[in-house]
């Protein structure tokens, strides 16, 4: 209980680390949309490329964690949690996300995906019996009012695709599976360590993706991937996967999963701006107002940080 209370407090370092991780994660949708636009690669092949390039980083991290004599061996229960959360967080959620991005804009993808903090907070509250503070409720209210408003505005522009609602549903599934990862990892990380958890969970997810590709993937497309496709896979691996995953895990260790979920609300703002500058996606009035509300929610967390530092 003391650990949960400690991890529910905000520190400046935890805020900055989580903020940076969320912004880097927000580049994922942009890279994926560019890859789909400039190559014939499909979602599963692109996801597999991402994990091929990520694998060496997480393998090294896993070996270093295993050799660290200060780390106690994981129990059977802890191994189960790590593997299951890895499957939910970076295999299933990533697969749903990549597939959904074939049919919806990057901005809309990020807005739907950021339903996950609500799910994560509710899981923490009802399953893990973790108290939801008044500050978290206010921040969530502001953040989701903004996301809801922007989503309603985008629906007026983006329903022309015949697979639009299917894409939205896939992103919704991504939000559910990722919220399970966020809520669960917030409780297992203090026991096993941020770096070790991230490395092992990502290796579990990678195994799931490779197994999936071995049954359903197009091996010839992977072999014949253009230079650009491999570059996109590398960018996804390093800047939108490896670095932000370690930052988010470290953030959860420092400030707890509820606060990470709320601070990560900056992600839609970052994605919308990048989508405008890089992809040429429209920015409309509802999106601007919604973005301002999201920023207010994030700044509320930052203001609390300054209060606690003083």
C-alpha positions as CSV (number, residue, x, y, z in Angstrom):
1,X,0.0,0.0,0.0
2,X,2.8,2.4,0.8
3,X,4.4,1.7,-2.6
4,X,1.1,2.5,-4.3
5,X,0.8,5.8,-2.4
6,X,4.4,6.7,-3.2
7,X,3.9,5.9,-6.9
8,X,0.7,8.1,-7.0
9,X,2.7,11.2,-6.4
10,X,4.1,13.5,-9.1
11,X,7.7,14.4,-9.4
12,X,9.2,16.8,-11.9
13,X,11.4,14.1,-13.4
14,X,8.5,11.7,-13.7
15,X,6.4,14.3,-15.4
16,X,9.2,15.3,-18.0
17,X,10.1,11.6,-18.7
18,X,6.4,10.7,-19.3
19,X,5.7,13.8,-21.4
20,X,8.7,13.0,-23.7
21,X,7.7,9.4,-24.0
22,X,4.1,10.3,-24.9
23,X,5.3,12.7,-27.6
24,X,7.7,10.1,-29.1
25,X,4.9,7.5,-29.1
26,X,2.7,10.0,-30.9
27,X,5.1,9.9,-33.9
28,X,4.1,6.2,-34.5
29,X,0.8,7.0,-36.4
30,X,2.6,9.6,-38.6
31,X,5.3,7.1,-39.6
32,X,2.7,4.4,-40.3
33,X,0.6,6.6,-42.4
34,X,3.6,7.8,-44.4
35,X,4.7,4.1,-44.9
36,X,1.2,3.1,-46.2
37,X,1.1,6.1,-48.5
38,X,4.6,5.5,-50.1
39,X,4.8,1.7,-50.2
40,X,2.6,-1.3,-50.8
41,X,3.4,-2.8,-47.4
42,X,0.5,-4.2,-45.3
43,X,-0.1,-3.7,-41.6
44,X,1.2,-7.1,-40.4
45,X,4.4,-6.9,-42.4
46,X,5.1,-3.3,-41.2
47,X,4.5,-4.4,-37.6
48,X,6.9,-7.3,-38.1
49,X,9.6,-5.0,-39.5
50,X,9.1,-2.8,-36.5
51,X,9.8,-5.7,-34.1
52,X,12.7,-7.0,-36.1
53,X,14.5,-3.8,-35.6
54,X,13.4,-3.5,-31.9
55,X,14.4,-7.0,-31.1
56,X,18.2,-6.4,-30.6
57,X,17.6,-3.5,-28.2
58,X,15.3,-5.4,-26.0
59,X,17.4,-8.5,-26.2
60,X,20.4,-6.6,-24.9
61,X,18.3,-5.0,-22.2
62,X,17.0,-8.4,-21.1
63,X,20.5,-9.9,-20.9
64,X,21.8,-6.9,-18.8
65,X,18.8,-7.3,-16.5
66,X,19.3,-11.0,-16.1
67,X,23.0,-10.5,-15.3
68,X,22.3,-7.8,-12.7
69,X,22.8,-9.6,-9.4
70,X,20.7,-7.1,-7.5
71,X,17.6,-8.3,-9.4
72,X,15.8,-11.1,-7.7
73,X,14.6,-13.9,-9.9
74,X,11.0,-13.5,-11.1
75,X,8.4,-15.7,-9.6
76,X,6.1,-17.8,-11.7
77,X,3.3,-15.3,-11.1
78,X,5.5,-12.4,-12.1
79,X,6.5,-14.1,-15.3
80,X,2.9,-14.7,-16.1
81,X,2.0,-11.0,-15.5
82,X,5.0,-9.8,-17.7
83,X,4.2,-12.1,-20.6
84,X,0.4,-11.5,-20.5
85,X,0.9,-7.7,-20.3
86,X,3.4,-7.8,-23.1
87,X,1.0,-9.6,-25.3
88,X,-1.8,-7.1,-24.6
89,X,0.3,-4.0,-24.7
90,X,2.6,-4.4,-27.7
91,X,1.2,-7.3,-29.7
92,X,-2.6,-7.1,-29.7
93,X,-2.8,-3.3,-29.2
94,X,-0.2,-2.7,-31.9
95,X,-1.8,-5.1,-34.3
96,X,-5.2,-3.4,-33.9
97,X,-3.6,0.0,-34.2
98,X,-1.7,-0.7,-37.4
99,X,-4.7,-2.3,-39.0
100,X,-7.0,0.6,-38.0
101,X,-4.6,3.2,-39.4
102,X,-5.3,1.9,-42.9
103,X,-8.8,3.4,-42.7
104,X,-8.7,6.4,-40.4
105,X,-6.6,9.6,-40.2
106,X,-3.6,9.9,-37.8
107,X,-5.4,12.6,-35.8
108,X,-8.6,10.5,-35.3
109,X,-6.5,7.4,-34.4
110,X,-4.8,9.2,-31.6
111,X,-8.1,10.6,-30.3
112,X,-9.8,7.2,-30.2
113,X,-6.7,5.6,-28.7
114,X,-6.6,8.1,-25.9
115,X,-9.8,6.6,-24.4
116,X,-7.3,4.3,-22.7
117,X,-6.6,6.5,-19.7
118,X,-10.2,6.3,-18.7
119,X,-10.1,2.5,-18.9
120,X,-6.8,2.3,-17.1
121,X,-8.0,4.5,-14.2
122,X,-11.2,2.5,-13.9
123,X,-9.3,-0.8,-13.9
124,X,-7.0,0.6,-11.2
125,X,-10.0,1.9,-9.2
126,X,-12.3,-1.2,-9.4
127,X,-9.8,-4.1,-9.8
128,X,-6.7,-2.9,-7.9
129,X,-8.7,-0.8,-5.4
130,X,-6.5,2.2,-6.0
131,X,-8.1,5.5,-4.9
132,X,-8.8,8.0,-7.8
133,X,-7.9,11.5,-6.6
134,X,-10.0,14.6,-7.2
135,X,-7.1,16.0,-9.3
136,X,-7.2,12.9,-11.5
137,X,-10.9,13.2,-12.0
138,X,-10.7,16.8,-12.9
139,X,-7.7,16.2,-15.3
140,X,-9.6,13.3,-16.9
141,X,-12.7,15.4,-17.3
142,X,-10.9,18.2,-19.1
143,X,-8.9,15.8,-21.2
144,X,-11.8,13.7,-22.4
145,X,-14.1,16.6,-22.9
146,X,-11.5,17.9,-25.3
147,X,-11.0,14.6,-27.0
148,X,-14.7,14.0,-27.4
149,X,-15.3,17.5,-28.9
150,X,-12.4,17.0,-31.4
151,X,-13.7,13.5,-32.3
152,X,-17.2,14.8,-33.0
153,X,-15.8,17.4,-35.3
154,X,-13.6,14.9,-37.2
155,X,-16.6,12.6,-37.8
156,X,-18.0,15.2,-40.1
157,X,-14.9,15.0,-42.3
158,X,-13.7,11.5,-42.2
159,X,-16.6,9.1,-42.9
160,X,-16.2,8.8,-46.6
161,X,-14.1,5.6,-46.4
162,X,-16.2,2.4,-46.6
163,X,-14.1,0.9,-43.9
164,X,-14.1,4.1,-41.7
165,X,-16.2,2.6,-38.8
166,X,-14.3,-0.7,-38.9
167,X,-11.1,1.3,-38.6
168,X,-12.5,3.2,-35.6
169,X,-13.5,-0.1,-34.0
170,X,-10.0,-1.5,-34.4
171,X,-8.5,1.5,-32.8
172,X,-11.1,1.2,-30.0
173,X,-9.9,-2.4,-29.4
174,X,-6.3,-1.0,-29.3
175,X,-7.4,1.4,-26.6
176,X,-8.9,-1.4,-24.5
177,X,-5.9,-3.7,-24.8
178,X,-3.4,-0.9,-24.1
179,X,-5.3,0.2,-21.0
180,X,-5.0,-3.3,-19.6
181,X,-1.2,-3.1,-20.2
182,X,-1.0,0.4,-18.5
183,X,-3.0,-0.6,-15.5
184,X,-1.3,-3.9,-14.9
185,X,2.2,-2.7,-15.5
186,X,1.8,0.1,-13.0
187,X,1.5,-2.6,-10.3
188,X,4.1,-5.1,-11.6
189,X,6.9,-2.6,-12.4
190,X,7.6,-1.6,-8.8
191,X,8.2,-5.3,-8.1
192,X,10.4,-6.3,-11.0
193,X,11.9,-3.0,-12.2
194,X,11.1,-0.8,-15.1
195,X,13.9,-1.8,-17.5
196,X,13.5,-5.5,-16.9
197,X,9.7,-5.4,-17.2
198,X,9.9,-3.4,-20.5
199,X,12.6,-5.7,-22.0
200,X,10.8,-9.0,-21.1
201,X,7.3,-7.7,-22.0
202,X,8.5,-6.5,-25.4
203,X,10.2,-9.9,-26.1
204,X,7.0,-11.6,-25.2
205,X,5.1,-9.3,-27.6
206,X,7.8,-9.8,-30.3
207,X,7.4,-13.6,-30.0
208,X,3.6,-13.3,-30.5
209,X,4.0,-11.0,-33.6
210,X,6.6,-13.3,-35.2
211,X,4.4,-16.4,-34.5
212,X,1.4,-14.5,-36.0
213,X,3.5,-13.6,-39.1
214,X,4.7,-17.1,-39.6
215,X,1.0,-18.3,-40.0
216,X,-0.6,-15.3,-41.6
217,X,2.2,-13.1,-43.0
218,X,3.4,-12.6,-46.5
219,X,7.0,-13.7,-46.4
220,X,7.6,-12.7,-50.0
221,X,6.5,-9.1,-49.2
222,X,8.9,-9.1,-46.3
223,X,11.7,-10.2,-48.4
224,X,10.8,-7.8,-51.2
225,X,10.2,-4.8,-48.9
226,X,11.5,-1.7,-50.6
227,X,14.3,0.4,-49.0
228,X,11.7,2.9,-47.8
229,X,9.7,0.2,-46.0
230,X,12.7,-1.0,-44.1
231,X,13.5,2.6,-43.2
232,X,10.0,3.1,-41.9
233,X,10.4,-0.1,-39.8
234,X,13.6,1.2,-38.3
235,X,12.1,4.6,-37.5
236,X,9.1,2.9,-35.8
237,X,11.4,0.6,-33.8
238,X,13.9,3.2,-32.5
239,X,12.0,6.5,-32.1
240,X,8.4,5.3,-31.7
241,X,8.9,2.0,-29.8
242,X,12.2,1.4,-28.0
243,X,13.0,4.9,-26.6
244,X,9.4,5.8,-25.6
245,X,8.6,2.4,-24.1
246,X,11.5,2.7,-21.7
247,X,10.5,6.3,-20.9
248,X,6.9,5.4,-20.2
249,X,7.9,2.4,-18.0
250,X,10.3,4.6,-16.0
251,X,7.6,7.2,-15.7
252,X,5.2,4.6,-14.3
253,X,7.8,3.6,-11.7
254,X,8.2,7.3,-10.7
255,X,4.7,8.6,-10.7
256,X,2.3,5.7,-11.1
257,X,0.1,4.4,-14.0
258,X,-2.8,6.8,-13.4
259,X,-0.7,9.9,-13.7
260,X,1.1,8.4,-16.7
261,X,-2.2,7.8,-18.4
262,X,-3.3,11.4,-17.8
263,X,-0.1,13.1,-18.7
264,X,0.0,11.0,-21.9
265,X,-3.1,12.9,-23.0
266,X,-0.6,15.3,-24.7
267,X,-0.3,12.5,-27.3
268,X,-3.3,13.5,-29.4
269,X,-2.2,17.1,-29.5
270,X,1.3,16.1,-30.7
271,X,-0.2,13.7,-33.3
272,X,-2.7,16.3,-34.7
273,X,0.0,18.9,-35.1
274,X,2.4,16.4,-36.8
275,X,-0.5,15.2,-39.0
276,X,-1.1,18.8,-40.1
277,X,2.6,19.6,-40.9
278,X,3.6,16.2,-42.3
279,X,0.5,14.6,-43.7
280,X,-1.5,17.7,-44.6
281,X,-4.5,16.6,-42.5
282,X,-7.0,19.4,-41.8
283,X,-7.2,21.2,-38.4
284,X,-10.7,22.4,-37.6
285,X,-12.4,24.5,-35.0
286,X,-13.6,21.6,-32.8
287,X,-10.2,20.1,-32.9
288,X,-8.5,23.3,-31.8
289,X,-10.9,23.8,-28.9
290,X,-10.6,20.1,-27.9
291,X,-6.8,20.4,-28.1
292,X,-6.9,23.3,-25.7
293,X,-8.9,21.3,-23.2
294,X,-6.4,18.4,-23.4
295,X,-3.5,20.8,-22.8
296,X,-5.4,22.3,-19.8
297,X,-5.7,18.8,-18.3
298,X,-2.0,18.1,-18.9
299,X,-1.0,21.5,-17.5
300,X,-3.1,20.8,-14.4
301,X,-0.8,17.8,-13.7
302,X,2.3,20.1,-14.3
303,X,0.9,22.7,-11.9
304,X,0.5,20.1,-9.2
305,X,4.1,19.1,-9.8
306,X,5.3,22.7,-9.1
307,X,3.2,22.8,-6.0
308,X,4.7,19.7,-4.6
309,X,8.2,20.9,-5.4
310,X,7.8,24.2,-3.5
